[in-house]
Amino acid sequence: MTIHSTALAPKARTPGWPDLADVDLLRALVETERRRRRLDAAMRAAVAEAERRGLAADTGYRDTVDLLTDLLRISAHEARRRIEYAAPQTRSLSRKMRRVLAVAS
């Protein structure tokens, strides 16, 4: 089961949702997504900093995967995903960019 699973509570509702006007529900959707993105960015930054500092070794863990699985109570798969997501991404050059660089050199 992933951390996003609703299998345990498929009919769970947050009190008050049925009472919201459509426009208020739309606002809630937008605001919730904005907050989720901000939290995701904060998690990526925190994981990246933990990796940069070598925090796992300094606190007795074998690696950051072990640290995150123990500290956050997430699966090893999810921990690896978060570490990969937090790592700076090197983007491969597009075909167009390679042509521009080739002409410039």
N, C-alpha and C positions, 0 to 999 in steps of 0.2 A: 504494500500500500504506500502511496506517495503522500507527502505532506499536504497535498492539495485534494486528497480523496474526500468524497462526501459519502462514501459507502456506509459509514457508521450512523449517519444521520441524514438520510436522503430527504426527509420531510421537515428538517429543522428550519425554522423561520426566525428571523430576528424580530422581536416584538416591535410593532409599529409599521413595518413595511406595508402591510395591506392598507393601512390608513393614509399613506402618502398620496398626494396628488401626483399625476403623471409628471408634471414639470419638476416637482421636488424629487421624485425618484430619478429622473434624468440628471439632475444636479448631483444627487448622491452618487450615481454611477461615475460621473466625471471626477468628482472630488475623491472618491475611493481609489480610482485609478491613479490620480495624481499622487496621492499618499503612498500607494503601493510602489510606484516608480521611485519616489524619494527614498523609501525604505530599501528597495533593491539596490539603489546606488550607494546607500550607506553600508549595506552588507558587503557589496563588492569592494568598496574602499577599505573596510575593516579586514576582510579576508586578505586582500592584497598587502596590507600593512603587516598583518600577522606573518605572512609568507616572507616579506622583505626583512622583518626583524629576526626571523628564525625562532619565533615564539614557541613553536612546538618543542623543539629541542631544549630551549631554555626552561620549559615548564615540565620536562620529563616525558613528553610524548615522542613516539617514534617519528611521526611526521604530522603535517597539518591535517591530513585526512583523519588520523586518530584523534587529534585535538578537537576538530569540529564534530566528529561523531559523538565523542564523550560530552563535550561542553554543550552542544546544541541539541543532542539527542536526535540526530538525523542519520540516515543510512550512509554507508561508505560511498555508494554511488552518488547520492546527493552532495556529499562533501566534495568529491572529485569534480562534480559539475560546477559547484560554486567556486572552487579554486581555479578551474579552467576559465570560467566566466570572468573572474577577477584579474586574470593575467592580461597584461597588455597584449593587444592583438596586432600582429604585423599583417598588414593587408598586402596581398599580392598585387603587383602592378597590373593594371588592365592592359589589354592589347593596344589600346589607343595611347596610353601613357608610355608604353615601351617604344612605340613608333616616335613619339615626340622626343623622348630621351635619345633615341638613336640618331635622329636628325640633328639634335642639338650638339652631339659630340663629334 
